[in-house]
Amino acid sequence: MNSIILSAGARILVALLLVFSIFMLLRGHHLPGGGFIGGLLGATAFIVYALAAGTAEARAALRVSPEGFAMVGLGIALVAGLISAFTGDPFFTGQWLWIGGDSYDTAVFAPNSVLLFDIGVYMVVFGGILSLVLALEDEV
């Protein structure tokens, strides 16, 4: 498409959607949001860009194939599940590492396997939706 208005609006909308996508990812596990919704919003940002600039330019902006995103995300989600298996808990049990304290209230930083799983889901949804939509857009 050669619309100046769509091209200019898409630049702003893509940036806003990507920031909101990361916000929804980090909002995460105990509130509405997380990896699935964040991945959908991130894919929507690149779909808007593909509509405004074309699929070739959208693929160039990604720098990595959408299928690659999905495969790496699936691996990250699997690793998040295996972390609990190494600690003796059932598969996909959330694990926290309390840094600077011994509980959620006293810890300075608490990385966890739940966020790692959400990042994996984000990447799988992002890559899966984008690979599907960009393939369909290439056909048109």
N, C-alpha and C positions, 0 to 999 in steps of 0.2 A: 504494500500500500504506500502511496506517496502523499499522505496527508500530513501537512506541517503541524497541524493542531494535534493530531494523534501522536506524532513523533515527539513533540515537545511535552505533551501531557504524560506520555509513557515514561519518559525519563524520571519525572517526579514521582509518578505512581509506583514505578519499579523500586525506587529507593525506599519509599514509605512502606511498601509491602514487605520488602526484605527485612527492614528493621522490625516491623510488627511480627514477622515470622519468627525471628530470633527471640523476641519478647515472649511470644506464645510458647516457644520451645522451653525457655527457661522458667516460665511460670509453672509449668510442669505437672507434677504427679498428684499433688493434693488439691489443686484448683483446676477449673476448666482450662484446657490447653494441653500442651505436651507435644510429643513428636509428630503425631498424626496431623493435628491441625496446623502446626508449624510447617510441616512439609507441604501440605496443601497450599498454604499461603505463599511459601517460597516458589512452588511450581507455578502458581498463578502469576507471580511477578514475571517470571520468564516467559510465560504464555503471552502476557500483555506485550512484552518486548518483542516476541516473535511475530505477533500480529502487526506491530508498528514497523519493525525493521526487516522482517523476513527470518526464516528459519536458519539460514546459513549464518547470519549475523548473531542470532541467539545462541547457536552452537559455538560460535567463536567466543562469545562473551562468557560462556560456561567454562571453557578451557579444558574441561574433562567431559567425557561422554556421559550422558544420563545413566546409561547402563552401568558404567563404572561407579557412579555414585551409589546406585542401588546395591551393587555387589559389596562394596566396602561397608555400607550401612548394615547389610545382613551379617557380615563378619563381626562388626562392632556389637550388634545386638546379641549374637551368639556368645561373644566373649563376656558380655555383661551377665549372661546366664551361667556361664562356667565359673565365674568368680565365686558364687555361692557354693558350687560343688567342691571347690578346693578348700572351703572353710568347714565342710561337713554338714551344711544345711541343704535342704531340698533345692533342686534346680530352679533358678530365677527368684530366689529369696533375696530381698534387698539387703545390701551390705553397706555399712557406713564406716568411714575412717575418721575418727574424731581427732582433729589436730588442735592442740592448745586447750584441751579439756576432755571431760569424760562423758558428756552428754550434749544434746542439741543446744541446750541453754548456755553451756559454758564454753563450747568449742569456738575457736576463731574461724576455722574452715572445716567443712565436713564433706569431702568428695564422696560420692556414692555410686553404686552400680545402677540405681534407678535412673539417674541422669544419663549415664552411659547408654543404657537401653533406649531412653528417649531420643538420644542423638542418633542411634542406629535406626530407629523407626523413622525419624525425620529424613534421614538420607535415603532410606528405601522408598518412602512415599514420594519424596522429591524426585528421585531418579526414575521411578516407575511411571509416575504421571507424566513427567516431561518426555520420556522416551516414547510413550504412547501418543501424546499430543503432537510432538514434533514429527513423528512418523506419519500421522494422519495429515498434518499440514503439508508435508512434503508431497503427498499424493495429490493434493488439490491443486 
